[in-house]
Structures are given as C-alpha cells and as structure tokens.
C-alpha cells in the first residue's frame, strides 16, 4: 500500500466542542495527515462532505442540533454504491448499546474520549488503509469487467460478422443483387420507428432483420431457384429455413443475435395463425417478427426472384392491405402505409421544395431588379435637381 496515498487522504472531524476539533486535527497533522477539516456544527457536515469529499469522518455522538446518529443518517446516503467510507466514532459517553447502534448505523470503528493520540492515529491509519485497499480492488474489478465486456463485444462482433457474411452468401443464391436483406433491414427500422418503439429497439430490429433468411443456406439450389410451383416435400424444405436460421443464431450472447434468432424463427408466422413453423397467432407472434414479415413480403413482391416476377408497387401495396388482419398485424400494416406514404411523397416534396426555392429566387431577383431600377431613377432625378440648382446660382 502506498504510504503517501494514505497520508494524502482527507479527514473531516466533527465535534460540538471546538477545542476537541482543534486537538484532533493537531494529532492528525502530527501523524502526517495534513489534509483535514473540522467543524463544531453538525449541521454543516453534509455540505462539507459534498465540498471536500473526505476519505474518513471522525464523529462525536452527543451534539446539539444533530446527534451522531442523525449525522450518519444524512451522510450514509451520500456514499456511492460499493464505496468503503469509514466513520470513526469518538465519544465521551461509552456504552455497549451506543457502540452497537453506531456500528449498525454505518460506523466502522469506535473510540472513547479521552483517547490516546497514538491510538487515534493507529485507528485512522487502519481505516484509511482499508479504504485505499478497497478502492484499488474496486478499480481492478472495474478493469477486469471492462476487459470482459471488451472481449465479449469482440466475440459478439465476430459472431455477427460471420452471420452477416453467411446471410449475404445465402442472399446471393436467391437475389443476384444481394440487396434484399439491406432493404428489409431499412424498411423494418422505419416501421419500428413509426410504431413509436424506443430508439434502441428500432436500431436493434434494423440490424437484426437482415439475418431473417439466414436459414436458407440449408435449402438446395434446385429447390431455392426452382421456377414454378413446388411439391409438398419441397415446400417443407423451404419452411425449414426458419428453424435452421433460429438454430444457427441460437445461444448468442448479445441482444442483437437473440433478436435475430426470434426474427428468423417467426417471420413467416401469420396474424391469423396459418403461418409456420409454430402456427402462432396474433400478439403471440413476437412484435419484431411481425414487423419484418411485412418488410420481407413487400420487398419480395416488388423485386424479381427466380420463382417470382416483381409486381408494380401499387399492386404490392394492395396485396399488403388485403392481408391486413390475415397474414399481417393490422396495426403494423397501418404503420407500413404511413411509412410508404411518407417515403413515396418525399421525392415529390423535395421536387416541390426545389421548385418553391427556384420561384423564390426568381421573385427575389425581380424585386431586386425593380428596386435597383427605382433607385437608379431616384438618383438620376436627384442629380437633375442639383444641376438645376447650380444653374440658377450661376445666372
């Protein structure tokens, strides 16, 4: 333990008798504890603690205004969780009951006045040594916990990167552009935000949604890229991608991977209970899966796939609306429609804003030109008057 650190610790002395305060402070200084403060008014203790942040409190018990127990009631709540803050009781009224009550109230040691200076210094040193040791231990624990968090984050990031690469590899088998997962993630984020979900959840869904079809890695190309209808066995292969995806994402550490697992498993469930793999119905389907279900379906309807030609956006919108209360959660369909209306109108609003700005600039230029012409005319008129006045003077 660093002796200098202990000597540099601060001590607050509280006793209603000012001579005792001065005496204890001199004892502390004689022992090398020069950083100390004192007061004979217990009502000042809270302010002094908040101002100086002492490492040790030496406290009398019987005082006017506030006794030692009342002072501890005010001081103990100021102690940070997990912090070791020693209180040394120094009193002229010894009793087993007072000592037990003081220790139960938060005191760490107990001395009876008049106390030997060497005894005071020994107790002070012991208490400060314990505080410093405890502080070092807490600091070491914090460093260790941070290292664990950093390592866990590294592992989670590595896991996520592998899964994202796997999802992209899967997507290229089903979508030559490889953009489907990104579009689903973006639209899912917009819908979640429109539903008023907390920003953290919105970002979580946006990042997890692209992993919804990671289980398609298990589907043979002959089935995944087959044009036309599928037989019942082939449909079973397709449906299996939900459970395979959930299994690939299972046992994850982070909320992101856990969210992705839920989405992968349940994004083909239907609001009416006719979906798969579990046949969940209504609000029993996880909310994030209900959101991704609409985003996934809309994107699949509006983009070419080996087994499906894209539809015009208006037809896709109509299909989503027809499935309101059937395949999809009605509330999320409504949120999707608000998002679509805003997104589709954004280009129109931007164009209108540009037109308005251009019209404003033209109008401003016209006004400026008119002002300049009028100013020119006014200046010419003024110049003519001056010349006329000068002619009159000459004549």
Secondary structure, 3 states (H helix, E strand, C coil): CCHHHHHCCCEEEECCCHHHHHHHHHHHHHCCCCCEEEECCHHHHHHHHHHHCCCEEEECCCCCCCCHHHHHHHHHCCCCCCCCCEEEEEECCCCHHHHHHHHHHCCCEEEECCCCHHHHHHHHHHHHHHHHHHHHHHHHHHHHHHHHHHHHHHHHHHHHHHHHHHHHHHHHHHCCCCCHHHHHHHHHHHHHHHCCCCHHHHHHHHHHHCCCCHHHHHCCHHHHCCCCCCCHHHHHHHHHHHHHHHHHHCCCCCHHHHHHHHHHHHCCCCCCCCCCCCCCCHHHCCHHHHHHHHHHHHHHHCCCECCECCCCHHHHHHHHHHCECCCECHHHHHHHHHHHHHHHHHHHHHHHHHHHHHHHHHHHHHHHHHHHHHHHHHHHHHHHHHHHHHHHHHC
